[in-house]
Amino acid sequence: MEGPTVEREDAPAVPATSAPSSAAPHLAMALPTEPASPHGPTRAGRLRHTVRSWTTVDGAKSQAVRLVRGYAGPPIRRARCRGGAGWVEHLPAGIRERLELNAEVVDPLRIEIGSGDFPSPGYVHVDANRWARHVEHVSSASSLPFADRSAEEVLAVHILEHVHSSALMATLREWRRVLRPGGFAQIHVPDAATVFAAYLDSPPESKWTVMIPIFGMTSHARLGQPGALDLERHHVIYDFALLERVLLDAGFDRVEDLSDEVIDRHIEGWRDLELIPRISLVVRAYTAPPAPGP
């Protein structure tokens, strides 16, 4: 049976209440924009947009590139990650870039789950969304298309909070299944300790924004006022004690807290907003090391 599809905040990695300065360019894609309705475009509106996009030469080219990138791209990128599909090197650089075919050989295998629009270099990327950037495998987080004990690392940045508690243990066991003995899963999630503290310390007008890492955000509506957010995508919020417990219960051998050592784009963006000094709890969960030889 197909595993759960992990959803994430597609546009705002972090919220912003004013235009980004040149000192914080990473907030540019995080700025929410107000849609026509509080819940985004209607199905009919999306259909009209799709039809219009095919009625111009430029629109048709863009749609064709999107289809090639989304359907032909993943198997080609998979081959590239294994050192194959050498013919891609003969394509013009602009085409390789536009189709996102500039994959590198990934050896040993390192997997990033749910990379969305922000794929990390040096990983094979898995996402339930076919249109995610540079995806090699279209798959759910609980059904990874890799052999047992084949990967050195699994990376999941702000993904696990989107997994419902009923699917949590199956998902974590699946991540452990693909890891070699001594391999690790590096997991980033909103940190209950810092997020709840920020909520309690924030003035009322800022509390709506701080709710985003607690509940998740599904719209691009304006922030900072009631009714502007559609908060429903986060299923669990973790502190270290809870995250360590569920990882050990899933069969991992030990868990390290790296929150004070690792910086991700969520930490940077929220820090720039001066609302949450460190939003991410970052841990490494290790599988048991190889058994000693005779």
C-alpha positions, 0 to 999 in steps of 0.5 A: 500500500502506498505510504503517506504523502508528506506535504510541506510549506511550498512557498514560505520557508520562513515568513516575512512581514516586510520586503527583504533587504539586500542583506537577507536575499534568502527571504525573497522566496519566503515572502508570502503574497496575498492570493485572490482568495484566502485559500488560493486559486480555485480549480477553475482558475488553475485550469484557465491558467493552464489553458492560457499557458499553452496558447502562446509560443513562450507558454507552450515552450515553458509547459513542454520544458516542465513536462520533460523536466518532471517526467523524463528528468527523474530517470535521467538524473538517477542514471547520472547519479550512478555515473551513467547517461554520459550523453547528457554532457553533449547537450548545450549547457543551457538545456542541461541547466533548464532541465535540471540534468546537471546531477553529480555522481553520488557515491556513497549513497546519500538521500535527501527526503522532501527537498522541494524547491531547495535540494541540497547538493551531493544527495539523491533527492526523493519527493512526493511532488514530481515538480519538485526541483532536481528530484531523482525519485518520486516517492513518499517518505515512508516507501523509499526506492532503495535497497536495505542498508544501501545508504550512508545518510538520510537527510530530512529538513523540516519534513518529519513534522508533516508526518502524521503520528499514525505513520510516524514509526513506519516512516522512521523504520523505513529510513533506518531500513535503507541505512548502512550499519553506522549510517545516520539520519539527520533530521531537522524539525521545528524545536518546541523549546524555542518556538513555544518560548518565542510564542509566549514572549511575543506581543499579540500582533506577532503571535500569528506569525509564530504560529506558523512553525507550530501548525504549518502554513498552507496559504500565501495569505498575509501574516500578522492578523487573525484569519490570514493563515491556513494552519493545518499541515504540521501533525507533531511538534518535537523537543529533543526528548520526544524526538530521541524517544521515537527514534530509539523506538524505531530502532536507531542506536543513538541520537545526537543533538546538533542544534547548536552546530548546524545552520539551515535556511529556516534558522537563518530566515527566522533569525533575520525576522528577530522572532525565533533565534533558533527555530530548528531542532537538528539531530543525527540518529545513528544505526548500530555500528557493524558487528566486530569481525571474529 
